[in-house]
Amino acid sequence: MSVNIHTLKDIRNYLKKELYGIYPEHEITAITTLILKTELGIDRLHLLLDSGKIVSSRVVSRIVDICD
């Protein structure tokens, strides 16, 4: 599967798209926060403030693996 993820915002949008219809929106937000905290060590505030931060291809691969 080819994904177009380059920034933290892209990760957030990707997870939202993948989890939509499976979980309610507030749970998607919580799951996204948990994944980013676990994988990148960033909290929700930093996700909002640094949403344009570029992420490595290793991180992208890990996020995609989590969703698969």
C-alpha atoms as one frame of an Amber mdcrd trajectory, in Angstrom:
protein
   0.000   0.000   0.000   1.362   3.373  -0.990   0.772   6.197   1.454   1.570
   9.882   1.233   2.751  10.697   4.754   5.422  13.342   5.325   4.384  15.254
   8.458   2.776  14.703  11.833  -0.427  16.170  10.440  -0.337  13.579   7.655
  -0.041  10.824  10.284  -3.022  12.232  12.162  -5.088  12.374   8.968  -3.993
   8.874   7.914  -4.982   7.351  11.256  -8.300   9.205  11.198  -9.045   7.828
   7.722  -8.015   4.279   8.634  -9.982   4.171  11.885 -13.096   6.010  10.691
 -16.149   3.780  10.850 -14.481   1.443  13.327 -14.225   3.822  16.287 -16.041
   6.994  17.341 -14.153  10.221  16.639 -13.162  10.831  20.279 -11.620   7.354
  20.432  -9.746   7.965  17.173  -8.247  11.070  18.764  -7.241   9.084  21.851
  -5.752   6.229  19.793  -3.812   8.696  17.617  -2.445  10.424  20.712  -1.444
   7.086  22.231   0.296   5.873  19.062   2.252   9.113  18.644   3.213   9.170
  22.316   4.425   5.565  22.126   6.184   5.746  18.762   7.555   9.302  18.788
   7.403  10.357  22.417   5.269  13.409  21.646   2.091  14.443  23.390  -1.107
  15.934  21.980   0.024  19.529  22.537   3.224  18.991  20.545   1.232  17.266
  17.827  -0.873  20.400  17.482   2.058  22.827  17.733   4.465  20.864  15.511
   1.973  19.424  13.016   4.222  20.398  10.103   7.235  18.488  11.474   8.681
  16.089   8.903   8.755  12.418   9.914  11.185   9.752   8.755  10.276   6.895
   6.434  10.936   4.502   9.344   8.223   6.218  11.378   5.840   6.149   8.413
   6.460   2.410   7.958   5.800   1.775  11.637   2.526   3.747  11.595   1.334
   1.868   8.495   2.299  -1.460  10.106   0.253  -0.576  13.195  -2.830   0.029
  11.053  -2.406  -3.124   8.973
